[in-house]
Amino acid sequence: MFQNMGLYDRIARVAAGLIVGGLYLGGVVQGTVAIVLAVVALVLIGTSAVGFCPAYLPFKFSTKPKQ
């Protein structure tokens, strides 16, 4: 699988995922919203870990610098 995410994109996703995850674990959000936000946080951190965002594919978009 090729990567289509640059360094700053990956850092921003991890930061957002950690913030959302902290809100979930801290009990700030509850109920269905908490579950949805937890899934979003996991997706953000997961896509950042592998460096690939499937949502970029249909638009042929990449934040990774050209080599």
C-alpha positions as CSV (number, residue, x, y, z in Angstrom):
1,M,0.0,0.0,0.0
2,F,1.4,3.4,-0.9
3,Q,1.4,6.4,1.4
4,N,-0.6,9.5,0.5
5,M,-0.2,11.5,3.7
6,G,2.6,13.9,4.5
7,L,4.3,14.5,7.9
8,Y,2.2,17.5,9.0
9,D,-1.1,15.7,8.0
10,R,-0.1,12.7,10.1
11,I,0.9,14.9,13.1
12,A,-2.4,16.8,12.9
13,R,-4.4,13.6,12.7
14,V,-2.6,12.1,15.8
15,A,-3.2,15.3,17.7
16,A,-6.9,15.4,16.8
17,G,-7.2,11.7,17.6
18,L,-5.6,12.1,21.0
19,I,-7.8,15.1,21.9
20,V,-11.0,13.3,20.9
21,G,-9.8,10.2,22.7
22,G,-9.0,12.2,25.8
23,L,-12.5,13.7,25.8
24,Y,-14.0,10.2,25.5
25,L,-11.8,8.7,28.2
26,G,-12.3,11.7,30.5
27,G,-16.1,11.3,30.3
28,V,-16.6,14.8,28.8
29,V,-18.8,13.3,26.1
30,Q,-21.2,10.5,26.7
31,G,-23.7,8.2,25.0
32,T,-23.8,7.8,21.2
33,V,-21.7,10.9,20.6
34,A,-18.9,9.4,22.7
35,I,-19.0,6.1,20.7
36,V,-18.9,8.0,17.4
37,L,-16.1,10.2,18.5
38,A,-14.1,7.2,19.8
39,V,-14.4,5.5,16.4
40,V,-13.4,8.8,14.7
41,A,-10.3,9.0,17.0
42,L,-9.3,5.4,16.2
43,V,-9.7,6.1,12.4
44,L,-7.6,9.3,12.7
45,I,-4.8,7.5,14.6
46,G,-5.0,4.4,12.4
47,T,-4.7,6.3,9.1
48,S,-1.9,8.3,10.5
49,A,0.0,5.2,11.7
50,V,-0.1,3.7,8.2
51,G,0.2,7.0,6.3
52,F,-2.7,6.2,4.0
53,C,-6.1,7.9,3.8
54,P,-8.7,6.1,1.7
55,A,-10.8,9.3,1.5
56,Y,-8.0,10.9,-0.6
57,L,-8.2,8.2,-3.3
58,P,-11.3,9.4,-5.2
59,F,-9.9,12.9,-5.5
60,K,-6.4,11.7,-6.3
61,F,-5.2,13.9,-3.5
62,S,-1.9,13.5,-1.6
63,T,-0.2,15.6,1.1
64,K,3.0,13.7,0.8
65,P,5.7,15.7,-1.0
66,K,6.7,14.5,-4.4
67,Q,10.1,12.7,-4.6
